[in-house]
Amino acid sequence: MKTLKFSTDLVPLVLSGEKTSTWRLFDDKDLQIGDELCFVDSDNKKQFGKAKITSIKEKALGEINDADFLGHERFESKEKMFDAYKSYYGDVVNDGVIVKMINFKLI
């Protein structure tokens, strides 16, 4: 089973069903539709849920639009979004980087 980490502030959103999508850059896990996932709180390293990938869409980070935020937390601005992803992935994040938008269902 593949593992995905979430920051502590996102855990309640996932568990409540408000967050049903996660965006990942540089997919080193080769995430695919149908994969079962173990969700882990990145701060305390504890598992908080399991899910199954229901759909995947890919596009350049600079092409994200309002419709892409369905099931995903919003950012105050495009700059804040880039800052957030740079904090996870480093300075390699730019408009052209492909984001994998993963929709999931808790199981």
N, CA, C and O atoms as a printed pandas DataFrame, in Angstrom:
     atom_number atom_name residue_name chain_id  residue_number  x_coord  y_coord  z_coord
0              1         N          MET        A               1    0.851   -1.183    0.000
1              2        CA          MET        A               1    0.000    0.000    0.000
2              3         C          MET        A               1    0.891    1.238    0.000
3              4         O          MET        A               1    1.858    1.314    0.758
4              5         N          LYS        A               2    0.565    2.197   -0.844
5              6        CA          LYS        A               2    1.339    3.426   -0.948
6              7         C          LYS        A               2    0.915    4.391    0.155
7              8         O          LYS        A               2   -0.246    4.411    0.565
8              9         N          THR        A               3    1.862    5.183    0.624
9             10        CA          THR        A               3    1.620    6.113    1.723
10            11         C          THR        A               3    1.708    7.550    1.223
11            12         O          THR        A               3    2.617    7.907    0.474
12            13         N          LEU        A               4    0.749    8.370    1.649
13            14        CA          LEU        A               4    0.793    9.803    1.384
14            15         C          LEU        A               4    0.750   10.538    2.714
15            16         O          LEU        A               4   -0.025   10.189    3.605
16            17         N          LYS        A               5    1.587   11.555    2.836
17            18        CA          LYS        A               5    1.631   12.364    4.047
18            19         C          LYS        A               5    0.825   13.644    3.847
19            20         O          LYS        A               5    0.796   14.217    2.759
20            21         N          PHE        A               6    0.177   14.073    4.920
21            22        CA          PHE        A               6   -0.596   15.308    4.941
22            23         C          PHE        A               6   -0.180   16.122    6.152
23            24         O          PHE        A               6    0.078   15.561    7.218
24            25         N          SER        A               7   -0.112   17.435    6.002
25            26        CA          SER        A               7    0.188   18.279    7.157
26            27         C          SER        A               7   -0.979   18.191    8.148
27            28         O          SER        A               7   -2.126   17.968    7.760
28            29         N          THR        A               8   -0.664   18.369    9.414
29            30        CA          THR        A               8   -1.636   18.191   10.490
30            31         C          THR        A               8   -2.901   19.011   10.281
31            32         O          THR        A               8   -3.994   18.541   10.595
32            33         N          ASP        A               9   -2.775   20.224    9.758
33            34        CA          ASP        A               9   -3.955   21.073    9.570
34            35         C          ASP        A               9   -4.923   20.529    8.518
35            36         O          ASP        A               9   -6.089   20.920    8.496
36            37         N          LEU        A              10   -4.454   19.630    7.643
37            38        CA          LEU        A              10   -5.319   19.059    6.614
38            39         C          LEU        A              10   -6.031   17.785    7.060
39            40         O          LEU        A              10   -7.017   17.380    6.444
40            41         N          VAL        A              11   -5.543   17.155    8.117
41            42        CA          VAL        A              11   -6.112   15.882    8.574
42            43         C          VAL        A              11   -7.612   15.999    8.858
43            44         O          VAL        A              11   -8.373   15.161    8.375
44            45         N          PRO        A              12   -8.075   17.002    9.622
45            46        CA          PRO        A              12   -9.521   17.099    9.875
46            47         C          PRO        A              12  -10.336   17.309    8.597
47            48         O          PRO        A              12  -11.467   16.834    8.504
48            49         N          LEU        A              13   -9.776   18.013    7.617
49            50        CA          LEU        A              13  -10.487   18.236    6.352
50            51         C          LEU        A              13  -10.661   16.929    5.587
51            52         O          LEU        A              13  -11.704   16.692    4.977
52            53         N          VAL        A              14   -9.633   16.084    5.624
53            54        CA          VAL        A              14   -9.718   14.772    4.970
54            55         C          VAL        A              14  -10.750   13.902    5.686
55            56         O          VAL        A              14  -11.612   13.298    5.046
56            57         N          LEU        A              15  -10.659   13.841    6.997
57            58        CA          LEU        A              15  -11.544   12.970    7.767
58            59         C          LEU        A              15  -13.010   13.401    7.706
59            60         O          LEU        A              15  -13.906   12.561    7.798
60            61         N          SER        A              16  -13.259   14.700    7.552
61            62        CA          SER        A              16  -14.637   15.200    7.467
62            63         C          SER        A              16  -15.234   15.013    6.074
63            64         O          SER        A              16  -16.442   15.162    5.890
64            65         N          GLY        A              17  -14.389   14.687    5.089
65            66        CA          GLY        A              17  -14.867   14.544    3.717
66            67         C          GLY        A              17  -14.846   15.840    2.929
67            68         O          GLY        A              17  -15.212   15.865    1.753
68            69         N          GLU        A              18  -14.414   16.929    3.581
69            70        CA          GLU        A              18  -14.320   18.213    2.876
70            71         C          GLU        A              18  -13.179   18.188    1.857
71            72         O          GLU        A              18  -13.307   18.748    0.768
72            73         N          LYS        A              19  -12.078   17.547    2.201
73            74        CA          LYS        A              19  -10.930   17.415    1.308
74            75         C          LYS        A              19  -10.958   16.022    0.691
75            76         O          LYS        A              19  -10.780   15.019    1.383
76            77         N          THR        A              20  -11.181   15.974   -0.613
77            78        CA          THR        A              20  -11.240   14.701   -1.344
78            79         C          THR        A              20  -10.239   14.675   -2.491
79            80         O          THR        A              20  -10.289   13.806   -3.361
80            81         N          SER        A              21   -9.332   15.641   -2.475
81            82        CA          SER        A              21   -8.336   15.748   -3.534
82            83         C          SER        A              21   -7.010   16.195   -2.936
83            84         O          SER        A              21   -6.971   17.022   -2.025
84            85         N          THR        A              22   -5.933   15.641   -3.457
85            86        CA          THR        A              22   -4.602   16.074   -3.066
86            87         C          THR        A              22   -3.785   16.289   -4.324
87            88         O          THR        A              22   -3.940   15.560   -5.303
88            89         N          TRP        A              23   -2.934   17.270   -4.300
89            90        CA          TRP        A              23   -2.091   17.573   -5.453
90            91         C          TRP        A              23   -0.658   17.203   -5.119
91            92         O          TRP        A              23   -0.138   17.572   -4.066
92            93         N          ARG        A              24   -0.032   16.477   -6.017
93            94        CA          ARG        A              24    1.341   16.037   -5.804
94            95         C          ARG        A              24    2.191   16.404   -7.008
95            96         O          ARG        A              24    1.765   16.259   -8.154
96            97         N          LEU        A              25    3.404   16.883   -6.735
97            98        CA          LEU        A              25    4.382   17.205   -7.771
98            99         C          LEU        A              25    5.449   16.125   -7.748
99           100         O          LEU        A              25    5.728   15.544   -6.699
100          101         N          PHE        A              26    6.037   15.859   -8.886
101          102        CA          PHE        A              26    7.150   14.909   -8.978
102          103         C          PHE        A              26    6.757   13.548   -8.372
103          104         O          PHE        A              26    7.406   13.069   -7.442
104          105         N          ASP        A              27    5.705   12.942   -8.901
105          106        CA          ASP        A              27    5.139   11.697   -8.366
106          107         C          ASP        A              27    6.154   10.567   -8.400
107          108         O          ASP        A              27    6.347    9.927   -9.434
108          109         N          ASP        A              28    6.798   10.325   -7.275
109          110        CA          ASP        A              28    7.791    9.252   -7.173
110          111         C          ASP        A              28    7.159    7.921   -6.779
111          112         O          ASP        A              28    7.855    6.912   -6.672
112          113         N          LYS        A              29    5.835    7.912   -6.563
113          114        CA          LYS        A              29    5.136    6.693   -6.158
114          115         C          LYS        A              29    4.366    6.057   -7.310
115          116         O          LYS        A              29    3.785    4.985   -7.143
116          117         N          ASP        A              30    4.353    6.704   -8.485
117          118        CA          ASP        A              30    3.606    6.230   -9.644
118          119         C          ASP        A              30    2.145    5.967   -9.260
119          120         O          ASP        A              30    1.621    4.875   -9.481
120          121         N          LEU        A              31    1.510    6.969   -8.690
121          122        CA          LEU        A              31    0.127    6.851   -8.244
122          123         C          LEU        A              31   -0.807    6.639   -9.441
123          124         O          LEU        A              31   -0.703    7.328  -10.456
124          125         N          GLN        A              32   -1.715    5.676   -9.298
125          126        CA          GLN        A              32   -2.625    5.297  -10.374
126          127         C          GLN        A              32   -4.047    5.149   -9.838
127          128         O          GLN        A              32   -4.250    4.890   -8.651
128          129         N          ILE        A              33   -5.031    5.316  -10.730
129          130        CA          ILE        A              33   -6.427    5.100  -10.360
130          131         C          ILE        A              33   -6.571    3.678   -9.826
131          132         O          ILE        A              33   -6.058    2.725  -10.412
132          133         N          GLY        A              34   -7.274    3.554   -8.707
133          134        CA          GLY        A              34   -7.489    2.252   -8.079
134          135         C          GLY        A              34   -6.511    1.932   -6.970
135          136         O          GLY        A              34   -6.756    1.027   -6.173
136          137         N          ASP        A              35   -5.398    2.662   -6.902
137          138        CA          ASP        A              35   -4.424    2.423   -5.827
138          139         C          ASP        A              35   -5.081    2.658   -4.465
139          140         O          ASP        A              35   -5.854    3.599   -4.289
140          141         N          GLU        A              36   -4.759    1.787   -3.510
141          142        CA          GLU        A              36   -5.174    2.005   -2.133
142          143         C          GLU        A              36   -4.037    2.712   -1.414
143          144         O          GLU        A              36   -2.866    2.379   -1.598
144          145         N          LEU        A              37   -4.392    3.683   -0.601
145          146        CA          LEU        A              37   -3.414    4.558    0.042
146          147         C          LEU        A              37   -3.563    4.525    1.555
147          148         O          LEU        A              37   -4.659    4.365    2.091
148          149         N          CYS        A              38   -2.446    4.680    2.214
149          150        CA          CYS        A              38   -2.395    4.863    3.657
150          151         C          CYS        A              38   -2.089    6.351    3.880
151          152         O          CYS        A              38   -1.087    6.856    3.374
152          153         N          PHE        A              39   -2.931    7.044    4.622
153          154        CA          PHE        A              39   -2.730    8.463    4.903
154          155         C          PHE        A              39   -2.054    8.618    6.261
155          156         O          PHE        A              39   -2.463    8.008    7.250
156          157         N          VAL        A              40   -1.006    9.450    6.288
157          158        CA          VAL        A              40   -0.207    9.657    7.488
158          159         C          VAL        A              40   -0.096   11.147    7.786
159          160         O          VAL        A              40    0.103   11.957    6.880
160          161         N          ASP        A              41   -0.226   11.499    9.050
161          162        CA          ASP        A              41    0.001   12.868    9.512
162          163         C          ASP        A              41    1.509   13.118    9.457
163          164         O          ASP        A              41    2.274   12.416   10.119
164          165         N          SER        A              42    1.938   14.096    8.686
165          166        CA          SER        A              42    3.377   14.318    8.492
166          167         C          SER        A              42    4.078   14.803    9.757
167          168         O          SER        A              42    5.295   14.657    9.875
168          169         N          ASP        A              43    3.339   15.374   10.700
169          170        CA          ASP        A              43    3.970   15.877   11.922
170          171         C          ASP        A              43    4.226   14.773   12.945
171          172         O          ASP        A              43    5.324   14.672   13.493
172          173         N          ASN        A              44    3.210   13.945   13.201
173          174        CA          ASN        A              44    3.385   12.915   14.238
174          175         C          ASN        A              44    3.624   11.515   13.660
175          176         O          ASN        A              44    3.825   10.560   14.411
176          177         N          LYS        A              45    3.601   11.396   12.340
177          178        CA          LYS        A              45    3.883   10.132   11.618
178          179         C          LYS        A              45    2.850    9.040   11.883
179          180         O          LYS        A              45    3.113    7.868   11.612
180          181         N          LYS        A              46    1.672    9.406   12.410
181          182        CA          LYS        A              46    0.635    8.420   12.698
182          183         C          LYS        A              46   -0.342    8.309   11.533
183          184         O          LYS        A              46   -0.708    9.301   10.904
184          185         N          GLN        A              47   -0.753    7.070   11.266
185          186        CA          GLN        A              47   -1.748    6.834   10.232
186          187         C          GLN        A              47   -3.091    7.373   10.708
187          188         O          GLN        A              47   -3.472    7.177   11.862
188          189         N          PHE        A              48   -3.813    8.060    9.805
189          190        CA          PHE        A              48   -5.129    8.561   10.193
190          191         C          PHE        A              48   -6.231    8.108    9.244
191          192         O          PHE        A              48   -7.398    8.441    9.455
192          193         N          GLY        A              49   -5.888    7.368    8.218
193          194        CA          GLY        A              49   -6.931    6.888    7.324
194          195         C          GLY        A              49   -6.385    6.094    6.160
195          196         O          GLY        A              49   -5.179    6.016    5.928
196          197         N          LYS        A              50   -7.336    5.502    5.431
197          198        CA          LYS        A              50   -7.021    4.787    4.194
198          199         C          LYS        A              50   -7.978    5.289    3.121
199          200         O          LYS        A              50   -9.102    5.700    3.410
200          201         N          ALA        A              51   -7.507    5.245    1.878
201          202        CA          ALA        A              51   -8.335    5.743    0.783
202          203         C          ALA        A              51   -8.011    4.991   -0.494
203          204         O          ALA        A              51   -7.037    4.244   -0.579
204          205         N          LYS        A              52   -8.866    5.217   -1.487
205          206        CA          LYS        A              52   -8.659    4.635   -2.804
206          207         C          LYS        A              52   -8.715    5.767   -3.819
207          208         O          LYS        A              52   -9.587    6.633   -3.741
208          209         N          ILE        A              53   -7.786    5.762   -4.770
209          210        CA          ILE        A              53   -7.757    6.792   -5.811
210          211         C          ILE        A              53   -8.896    6.537   -6.796
211          212         O          ILE        A              53   -9.017    5.445   -7.352
212          213         N          THR        A              54   -9.734    7.565   -7.003
213          214        CA          THR        A              54  -10.880    7.444   -7.903
214          215         C          THR        A              54  -10.640    8.088   -9.260
215          216         O          THR        A              54  -11.215    7.657  -10.260
216          217         N          SER        A              55   -9.801    9.110   -9.307
217          218        CA          SER        A              55   -9.469    9.742  -10.589
218          219         C          SER        A              55   -8.189   10.554  -10.446
219          220         O          SER        A              55   -7.791   10.939   -9.347
220          221         N          ILE        A              56   -7.561   10.800  -11.583
221          222        CA          ILE        A              56   -6.315   11.578  -11.625
222          223         C          ILE        A              56   -6.364   12.487  -12.846
223          224         O          ILE        A              56   -6.803   12.090  -13.925
224          225         N          LYS        A              57   -5.903   13.708  -12.647
225          226        CA          LYS        A              57   -5.767   14.666  -13.748
226          227         C          LYS        A              57   -4.404   15.330  -13.587
227          228         O          LYS        A              57   -3.954   15.576  -12.467
228          229         N          GLU        A              58   -3.756   15.618  -14.702
229          230        CA          GLU        A              58   -2.466   16.294  -14.656
230          231         C          GLU        A              58   -2.519   17.573  -15.487
231          232         O          GLU        A              58   -3.126   17.619  -16.556
232          233         N          LYS        A              59   -1.863   18.614  -14.959
233          234        CA          LYS        A              59   -1.725   19.864  -15.715
234          235         C          LYS        A              59   -0.596   20.677  -15.119
235          236         O          LYS        A              59   -0.141   20.400  -14.009
236          237         N          ALA        A              60   -0.146   21.674  -15.848
237          238        CA          ALA        A              60    0.915   22.546  -15.357
238          239         C          ALA        A              60    0.389   23.377  -14.193
239          240         O          ALA        A              60   -0.757   23.825  -14.212
240          241         N          LEU        A              61    1.219   23.580  -13.193
241          242        CA          LEU        A              61    0.828   24.334  -12.005
242          243         C          LEU        A              61    0.332   25.732  -12.375
243          244         O          LEU        A              61   -0.591   26.251  -11.747
244          245         N          GLY        A              62    0.938   26.336  -13.385
245          246        CA          GLY        A              62    0.527   27.676  -13.811
246          247         C          GLY        A              62   -0.810   27.721  -14.512
247          248         O          GLY        A              62   -1.339   28.807  -14.751
248          249         N          GLU        A              63   -1.381   26.561  -14.854
249          250        CA          GLU        A              63   -2.668   26.501  -15.553
250          251         C          GLU        A              63   -3.834   26.152  -14.634
251          252         O          GLU        A              63   -4.956   25.955  -15.101
252          253         N          ILE        A              64   -3.575   26.076  -13.330
253          254        CA          ILE        A              64   -4.620   25.768  -12.358
254          255         C          ILE        A              64   -5.713   26.830  -12.433
255          256         O          ILE        A              64   -5.425   28.024  -12.518
256          257         N          ASN        A              65   -6.978   26.385  -12.401
257          258        CA          ASN        A              65   -8.093   27.337  -12.397
258          259         C          ASN        A              65   -9.059   26.991  -11.264
259          260         O          ASN        A              65   -8.861   26.000  -10.562
260          261         N          ASP        A              66  -10.093   27.799  -11.086
261          262        CA          ASP        A              66  -11.026   27.625   -9.967
262          263         C          ASP        A              66  -11.653   26.238   -9.928
263          264         O          ASP        A              66  -11.836   25.679   -8.847
264          265         N          ALA        A              67  -11.983   25.675  -11.080
265          266        CA          ALA        A              67  -12.627   24.361  -11.127
266          267         C          ALA        A              67  -11.725   23.268  -10.554
267          268         O          ALA        A              67  -12.221   22.260  -10.050
268          269         N          ASP        A              68  -10.413   23.458  -10.627
269          270        CA          ASP        A              68   -9.472   22.452  -10.128
270          271         C          ASP        A              68   -9.477   22.343   -8.606
271          272         O          ASP        A              68   -8.973   21.361   -8.061
272          273         N          PHE        A              69  -10.030   23.321   -7.919
273          274        CA          PHE        A              69  -10.022   23.326   -6.454
274          275         C          PHE        A              69  -11.164   22.536   -5.825
275          276         O          PHE        A              69  -11.272   22.494   -4.600
276          277         N          LEU        A              70  -12.016   21.912   -6.630
277          278        CA          LEU        A              70  -13.104   21.111   -6.091
278          279         C          LEU        A              70  -12.524   19.983   -5.238
279          280         O          LEU        A              70  -11.780   19.142   -5.743
280          281         N          GLY        A              71  -12.859   19.963   -3.958
281          282        CA          GLY        A              71  -12.354   18.949   -3.044
282          283         C          GLY        A              71  -10.957   19.222   -2.510
283          284         O          GLY        A              71  -10.389   18.388   -1.805
284          285         N          HIS        A              72  -10.400   20.381   -2.838
285          286        CA          HIS        A              72   -9.039   20.731   -2.423
286          287         C          HIS        A              72   -9.067   22.065   -1.689
287          288         O          HIS        A              72   -9.876   22.937   -2.008
288          289         N          GLU        A              73   -8.191   22.224   -0.710
289          290        CA          GLU        A              73   -8.136   23.492    0.009
290          291         C          GLU        A              73   -7.686   24.612   -0.939
291          292         O          GLU        A              73   -6.903   24.391   -1.863
292          293         N          ARG        A              74   -8.196   25.795   -0.687
293          294        CA          ARG        A              74   -7.852   26.953   -1.526
294          295         C          ARG        A              74   -6.707   27.735   -0.886
295          296         O          ARG        A              74   -6.434   27.617    0.309
296          297         N          PHE        A              75   -6.057   28.524   -1.711
297          298        CA          PHE        A              75   -4.965   29.385   -1.267
298          299         C          PHE        A              75   -5.407   30.833   -1.396
299          300         O          PHE        A              75   -6.247   31.157   -2.236
300          301         N          GLU        A              76   -4.844   31.704   -0.567
301          302        CA          GLU        A              76   -5.200   33.125   -0.601
302          303         C          GLU        A              76   -4.863   33.764   -1.943
303          304         O          GLU        A              76   -5.548   34.685   -2.387
304          305         N          SER        A              77   -3.808   33.274   -2.584
305          306        CA          SER        A              77   -3.364   33.836   -3.858
306          307         C          SER        A              77   -2.506   32.800   -4.581
307          308         O          SER        A              77   -2.129   31.775   -4.013
308          309         N          LYS        A              78   -2.211   33.088   -5.829
309          310        CA          LYS        A              78   -1.326   32.206   -6.596
310          311         C          LYS        A              78    0.061   32.168   -5.946
311          312         O          LYS        A              78    0.702   31.117   -5.907
312          313         N          GLU        A              79    0.516   33.303   -5.442
313          314        CA          GLU        A              79    1.822   33.373   -4.788
314          315         C          GLU        A              79    1.863   32.489   -3.541
315          316         O          GLU        A              79    2.858   31.809   -3.292
316          317         N          LYS        A              80    0.776   32.499   -2.754
317          318        CA          LYS        A              80    0.710   31.654   -1.551
318          319         C          LYS        A              80    0.723   30.175   -1.938
319          320         O          LYS        A              80    1.313   29.353   -1.237
320          321         N          MET        A              81    0.070   29.837   -3.055
321          322        CA          MET        A              81    0.073   28.456   -3.530
322          323         C          MET        A              81    1.498   28.033   -3.887
323          324         O          MET        A              81    1.944   26.953   -3.501
324          325         N          PHE        A              82    2.206   28.883   -4.620
325          326        CA          PHE        A              82    3.577   28.553   -4.985
326          327         C          PHE        A              82    4.471   28.467   -3.746
327          328         O          PHE        A              82    5.333   27.592   -3.664
328          329         N          ASP        A              83    4.273   29.358   -2.795
329          330        CA          ASP        A              83    5.050   29.307   -1.552
330          331         C          ASP        A              83    4.820   27.986   -0.823
331          332         O          ASP        A              83    5.762   27.378   -0.313
332          333         N          ALA        A              84    3.561   27.544   -0.776
333          334        CA          ALA        A              84    3.241   26.282   -0.096
334          335         C          ALA        A              84    3.957   25.117   -0.766
335          336         O          ALA        A              84    4.557   24.284   -0.088
336          337         N          TYR        A              85    3.898   25.054   -2.092
337          338        CA          TYR        A              85    4.534   23.931   -2.788
338          339         C          TYR        A              85    6.055   24.021   -2.764
339          340         O          TYR        A              85    6.741   22.999   -2.793
340          341         N          LYS        A              86    6.577   25.226   -2.712
341          342        CA          LYS        A              86    8.035   25.369   -2.567
342          343         C          LYS        A              86    8.481   24.881   -1.187
343          344         O          LYS        A              86    9.582   24.352   -1.038
344          345         N          SER        A              87    7.618   25.061   -0.175
345          346        CA          SER        A              87    7.984   24.585    1.163
346          347         C          SER        A              87    8.047   23.058    1.198
347          348         O          SER        A              87    8.788   22.490    2.000
348          349         N          TYR        A              88    7.277   22.390    0.337
349          350        CA          TYR        A              88    7.299   20.921    0.264
350          351         C          TYR        A              88    8.384   20.397   -0.665
351          352         O          TYR        A              88    9.049   19.407   -0.360
352          353         N          TYR        A              89    8.561   21.078   -1.820
353          354        CA          TYR        A              89    9.390   20.525   -2.892
354          355         C          TYR        A              89   10.646   21.333   -3.223
355          356         O          TYR        A              89   11.485   20.867   -3.993
356          357         N          GLY        A              90   10.790   22.523   -2.661
357          358        CA          GLY        A              90   11.970   23.333   -2.932
358          359         C          GLY        A              90   11.765   24.310   -4.079
359          360         O          GLY        A              90   10.663   24.454   -4.608
360          361         N          ASP        A              91   12.848   24.975   -4.450
361          362        CA          ASP        A              91   12.784   26.049   -5.439
362          363         C          ASP        A              91   12.576   25.581   -6.873
363          364         O          ASP        A              91   12.527   26.410   -7.781
364          365         N          VAL        A              92   12.453   24.278   -7.102
365          366        CA          VAL        A              92   12.218   23.771   -8.455
366          367         C          VAL        A              92   10.768   23.980   -8.905
367          368         O          VAL        A              92   10.434   23.712  -10.059
368          369         N          VAL        A              93    9.912   24.452   -8.005
369          370        CA          VAL        A              93    8.501   24.680   -8.315
370          371         C          VAL        A              93    8.364   25.953   -9.143
371          372         O          VAL        A              93    8.849   27.018   -8.761
372          373         N          ASN        A              94    7.682   25.816  -10.303
373          374        CA          ASN        A              94    7.416   26.960  -11.179
374          375         C          ASN        A              94    6.137   26.698  -11.963
375          376         O          ASN        A              94    5.521   25.643  -11.814
376          377         N          ASP        A              95    5.736   27.656  -12.801
377          378        CA          ASP        A              95    4.499   27.549  -13.581
378          379         C          ASP        A              95    4.423   26.290  -14.438
379          380         O          ASP        A              95    3.336   25.756  -14.658
380          381         N          GLY        A              96    5.556   25.814  -14.919
381          382        CA          GLY        A              96    5.567   24.691  -15.845
382          383         C          GLY        A              96    5.587   23.317  -15.205
383          384         O          GLY        A              96    5.429   22.314  -15.902
384          385         N          VAL        A              97    5.776   23.244  -13.903
385          386        CA          VAL        A              97    5.835   21.951  -13.215
386          387         C          VAL        A              97    4.452   21.288  -13.284
387          388         O          VAL        A              97    3.428   21.931  -13.056
388          389         N          ILE        A              98    4.450   20.003  -13.602
389          390        CA          ILE        A              98    3.197   19.257  -13.697
390          391         C          ILE        A              98    2.726   18.856  -12.303
391          392         O          ILE        A              98    3.480   18.312  -11.496
392          393         N          VAL        A              99    1.451   19.143  -12.051
393          394        CA          VAL        A              99    0.831   18.747  -10.786
394          395         C          VAL        A              99   -0.114   17.585  -11.090
395          396         O          VAL        A              99   -0.882   17.624  -12.051
396          397         N          LYS        A             100   -0.041   16.562  -10.259
397          398        CA          LYS        A             100   -0.927   15.410  -10.370
398          399         C          LYS        A             100   -2.047   15.625   -9.369
399          400         O          LYS        A             100   -1.817   15.599   -8.160
400          401         N          MET        A             101   -3.270   15.840   -9.869
401          402        CA          MET        A             101   -4.443   16.077   -9.032
402          403         C          MET        A             101   -5.135   14.749   -8.789
403          404         O          MET        A             101   -5.702   14.152   -9.704
404          405         N          ILE        A             102   -5.084   14.301   -7.557
405          406        CA          ILE        A             102   -5.539   12.966   -7.192
406          407         C          ILE        A             102   -6.827   13.080   -6.382
407          408         O          ILE        A             102   -6.840   13.656   -5.294
408          409         N          ASN        A             103   -7.897   12.532   -6.919
409          410        CA          ASN        A             103   -9.157   12.469   -6.175
410          411         C          ASN        A             103   -9.227   11.112   -5.499
411          412         O          ASN        A             103   -8.857   10.093   -6.083
412          413         N          PHE        A             104   -9.705   11.111   -4.267
413          414        CA          PHE        A             104   -9.731    9.879   -3.483
414          415         C          PHE        A             104  -11.030    9.755   -2.698
415          416         O          PHE        A             104  -11.758   10.727   -2.496
416          417         N          LYS        A             105  -11.293    8.531   -2.265
417          418        CA          LYS        A             105  -12.444    8.239   -1.418
418          419         C          LYS        A             105  -11.930    7.457   -0.220
419          420         O          LYS        A             105  -11.216    6.468   -0.385
420          421         N          LEU        A             106  -12.286    7.888    0.979
421          422        CA          LEU        A             106  -11.880    7.163    2.185
422          423         C          LEU        A             106  -12.520    5.777    2.194
423          424         O          LEU        A             106  -13.667    5.599    1.784
424          425         N          ILE        A             107  -11.749    4.802    2.673
425          426        CA          ILE        A             107  -12.266    3.424    2.775
426          427         C          ILE        A             107  -12.108    2.928    4.206
427          428         O          ILE        A             107  -12.479    1.794    4.511
